[in-house]
Amino acid sequence: MAKSRSGLSFVFFFLAQVVGIVLWIGYVLTWVEWQGFFGLLIGVFTLPGVVIFPFIYWLVENEFPVRYFALWAASVILMTLSGVASDD
């Protein structure tokens, strides 16, 4: 992604990173809500699995994590657009 530092590609890349950070913050805050300080350690030192964490959330909260998948999809789409918009 060396070419993603110019123009529209940069904007898509930047937005994808912002959405990814928001997704990670939501992941950490969910763990903190469930486990307190230990949840903070879990959230900071583990990766939010695209497959595992949503099912854990679904089991614990008894609610499908629609916002999690929406943010994840937005990040993937923006990263793809960044690659498409880069000047190759």
VENVENKA-V669520 format. One record per pair of residues at least 6 apart in sequence whose ideal C-beta (glycine too) atoms are under 8 Angstrom apart, sorted by the first residue. I is the first residue (numbers start at 1). J is the second residue. D is the distance in Angstrom with one decimal. If there is no record, write none. Layout:
BEGIN
I|J|D  I|J|D
END
This chain:
BEGIN
1|13|6.7  1|82|7.0  1|83|7.0  1|86|7.3  3|9|6.6  3|86|3.9  3|87|5.6  3|88|6.6  4|10|6.0  4|12|7.8  4|13|4.3  4|82|5.1  4|83|7.4  4|86|5.3  6|87|6.9  7|85|7.0  7|87|7.4  8|85|4.6  9|82|5.0  9|83|7.6  9|85|4.1  9|86|4.3  9|87|7.4  10|82|7.8  12|78|5.0  12|79|7.4  12|81|4.4  12|82|3.8  12|85|5.9  13|78|7.6  13|79|7.1  13|82|4.1  15|78|5.0  16|74|7.9  16|75|5.1  16|76|7.9  16|78|3.6  16|79|4.3  16|82|6.2  19|71|5.7  19|74|5.0  19|75|4.4  19|78|6.4  20|75|4.8  22|71|6.3  23|48|6.9  23|68|7.1  23|71|4.4  23|72|6.1  23|75|6.4  24|48|6.4  26|67|7.4  26|68|7.0  26|71|7.2  27|43|5.9  27|48|4.0  27|53|6.6  27|68|7.9  28|39|7.9  28|40|6.8  28|43|3.3  28|44|6.3  29|43|7.6  30|39|7.9  30|43|7.5  30|57|6.6  31|39|3.6  31|40|6.9  31|42|4.8  31|43|3.8  32|39|4.4  32|40|5.1  32|43|6.4  33|39|7.0  34|60|6.6  35|42|6.4  50|72|6.3  53|68|7.5  54|64|7.8  54|65|4.8  54|68|5.7  54|69|6.8  57|63|7.7  57|65|4.7  57|68|6.9  58|64|5.7  58|65|6.5
END
